[in-house]
Amino acid sequence: MLKVETIITGPLQVCTYILYDEATKEAIIIDPGDADPEILKIVQDGDLKVKFIFGTHGHPDHLLGVDYLRQALKAPFILHKADDLFFKDPHNFSVFKNWGFPENPRADAIYEEGFVITLGDEDLVVIHTPGHSPGSSCLYAKNTKAVFTGDTLFVQGVGRADLPGGNYLQMLHSIRDKLFALPDDTIVYPGHDYGPKPTSTIGEEKKFNPFVQELDL
């Protein structure tokens, strides 16, 4: 099973996750929301070998620490193909620029649905869950019984869909058709700690998430 370290980073309080295999020390960093030295300290203290910096989507609050970590760790930054393309367009990024965010870091490589990252004995599989953004994606670790949902699914909440490229109904379909198809005991690690507790399970979200319960798709 994987070990999970959580740090809250950046101006919008992103949940940054450091996942690693204890035996091999192979690791990834999910959504570095700031150039936070605590991330680097965890990596260095644990002698971790970071294979990827993984962006769940292309909103800049989740990517502010990418260049800092990429330079320090020489690890590639990867993003879904759809968001890499969409947010290269200045028009699509303009709202974030107006809010004072710098231009997104360019991805070193892109991923799509089904892409697999192996850490020790665990395979992390990309589940493409568009709606919050065109390329919003989650990472599912079957053996660890965990899914890292970015801003698609929160604890008793869902991501916003009013930003460029967002589509509320598409996001709800992504949750119901893809995430709710996972086993009920799968732990949900969200992109922000907006709910009544930091994590949940798929089973709990099926029962208690009002945004998904109320709408008949």
C-alpha positions in Angstrom: 0.0 0.0 0.0 1.0 3.6 -0.6 1.8 6.1 2.1 0.0 9.5 1.7 1.3 12.8 3.0 -1.0 15.8 2.8 0.0 19.4 2.9 -2.3 22.4 2.4 -0.7 24.8 0.0 -1.2 28.1 -1.7 -3.6 31.0 -1.6 -6.6 28.9 -2.3 -5.7 26.1 0.2 -5.0 23.2 -2.2 -4.6 19.7 -0.8 -1.2 18.7 -2.1 -0.5 15.0 -1.8 2.8 13.2 -1.7 2.3 9.5 -2.5 5.1 7.0 -2.1 5.9 3.3 -1.8 7.8 2.6 1.4 9.9 -0.2 -0.1 11.0 1.4 -3.4 10.8 5.1 -2.3 9.1 5.8 -5.6 6.8 8.8 -5.3 4.6 11.3 -7.1 3.4 14.8 -6.0 -0.2 15.7 -6.8 -1.2 19.3 -7.3 1.5 21.4 -5.7 -0.4 24.6 -4.9 2.6 26.6 -4.0 6.4 26.6 -3.8 6.2 25.2 -0.3 9.6 24.1 1.1 7.7 21.6 3.3 7.0 19.5 0.2 10.7 19.3 -0.6 11.5 18.6 3.0 9.2 15.5 3.0 10.8 14.3 -0.2 14.3 14.8 1.0 13.8 13.5 4.5 12.2 10.3 3.1 14.8 9.9 0.4 12.0 9.7 -2.1 12.4 9.3 -5.8 9.7 11.5 -7.4 8.7 10.1 -10.8 6.1 12.7 -11.7 4.5 16.0 -10.7 0.9 15.3 -11.4 -1.7 18.0 -12.2 -5.3 16.8 -11.7 -6.4 19.7 -13.9 -5.1 23.0 -15.4 -6.3 25.6 -12.9 -3.3 27.6 -11.7 -4.1 27.4 -8.0 -3.1 23.7 -8.2 0.1 24.3 -10.2 1.9 27.2 -8.5 4.6 25.0 -7.1 5.3 23.0 -10.2 8.4 25.0 -11.5 9.9 25.1 -8.0 9.6 21.4 -7.6 10.5 20.6 -11.2 13.8 22.5 -10.9 14.6 21.0 -7.5 13.7 17.4 -8.2 14.2 17.1 -12.0 10.8 15.4 -12.2 8.5 15.9 -15.2 5.2 17.7 -14.8 2.3 15.9 -16.5 -1.2 17.1 -17.3 -4.2 15.8 -19.2 -4.0 16.4 -22.9 -7.3 18.4 -22.9 -6.3 20.9 -20.3 -2.8 21.3 -21.7 -4.4 22.3 -24.9 -7.3 24.3 -23.5 -5.3 26.6 -21.2 -2.6 27.4 -23.7 -5.2 29.6 -25.3 -4.9 33.1 -23.7 -8.6 33.7 -23.9 -9.4 30.6 -21.9 -6.8 31.6 -19.3 -7.7 35.3 -19.1 -10.0 35.0 -16.0 -7.1 33.5 -14.0 -4.7 36.2 -15.3 -7.2 38.8 -14.2 -7.2 37.3 -10.7 -3.4 37.7 -10.6 -2.2 34.2 -11.3 0.9 33.7 -13.5 0.8 31.8 -16.7 0.6 28.0 -16.2 3.8 26.0 -16.4 4.0 24.0 -19.6 3.6 20.3 -19.2 6.6 18.1 -19.9 4.3 15.3 -21.0 0.6 14.7 -21.3 -1.6 11.9 -20.1 -5.0 10.6 -21.1 -7.7 8.1 -19.7 -6.1 4.9 -18.6 -2.5 6.2 -18.1 -0.8 4.2 -15.4 1.8 5.4 -12.9 3.5 2.5 -11.0 4.8 3.1 -7.5 6.2 -0.2 -6.1 3.4 -2.7 -6.2 0.7 -0.1 -6.8 -0.6 1.0 -10.1 -2.2 4.5 -10.1 -4.7 4.7 -13.0 -6.0 7.9 -14.5 -9.7 8.3 -14.7 -10.7 11.2 -16.9 -13.6 13.1 -15.2 -14.3 16.2 -17.3 -16.7 18.9 -16.1 -14.7 21.1 -13.7 -12.4 21.6 -16.6 -12.0 19.7 -19.9 -9.1 17.6 -18.7 -10.0 17.2 -15.0 -8.8 13.8 -13.9 -8.6 11.5 -10.9 -6.0 9.0 -9.9 -7.2 5.6 -8.6 -5.1 3.3 -6.5 -7.0 -0.1 -6.4 -4.7 -1.9 -3.9 -4.6 1.1 -1.6 -8.4 1.7 -2.0 -7.9 5.4 -2.7 -8.9 7.9 -5.3 -7.4 11.4 -5.6 -10.2 13.5 -7.0 -8.8 16.9 -7.6 -11.7 19.5 -7.9 -14.2 17.0 -9.3 -15.4 15.6 -6.1 -15.1 17.0 -2.6 -16.3 15.7 0.7 -20.1 16.3 0.4 -19.4 18.7 -2.4 -18.4 19.0 -6.0 -16.2 21.4 -8.0 -17.4 24.6 -9.6 -18.2 24.6 -13.2 -18.6 28.2 -14.0 -15.0 28.8 -15.2 -13.8 28.5 -18.8 -14.3 24.9 -20.0 -16.5 24.0 -17.2 -19.7 22.0 -17.6 -21.8 21.1 -14.5 -23.9 18.3 -16.0 -20.8 16.7 -17.5 -19.1 16.9 -14.1 -22.0 15.2 -12.4 -22.0 12.5 -15.0 -18.3 12.0 -14.5 -18.9 11.5 -10.8 -21.8 9.2 -11.1 -20.6 7.1 -14.1 -17.0 6.8 -13.2 -16.2 7.6 -9.6 -19.3 6.1 -8.1 -18.5 2.9 -10.1 -15.5 2.4 -7.7 -15.9 0.2 -4.6 -17.7 1.9 -1.8 -14.8 1.6 0.6 -12.5 3.6 -1.7 -11.1 6.6 0.2 -11.7 10.0 -1.4 -8.8 12.4 -1.2 -10.2 15.8 -2.5 -8.4 18.7 -4.0 -9.6 21.1 -1.3 -10.6 20.5 2.3 -14.0 22.1 1.9 -16.1 19.4 3.6 -16.9 18.5 7.2 -13.8 16.3 7.3 -10.6 15.9 5.2 -11.5 12.6 3.5 -14.5 10.5 2.8 -15.3 7.3 0.9 -17.2 6.6 -2.3 -19.9 4.9 -0.3 -20.4 8.0 1.9 -20.5 10.3 -1.0 -23.2 8.2 -2.7 -25.3 8.5 0.5 -24.5 12.0 1.7 -23.3 14.2 -1.2 -26.3 16.5 -1.8 -25.1 17.9 -5.1 -25.2 14.4 -6.7 -28.2 13.1 -4.8 -30.6 15.9 -5.8 -30.2 15.8 -9.5 -31.7 13.0 -11.6 -29.3 12.4 -14.4 
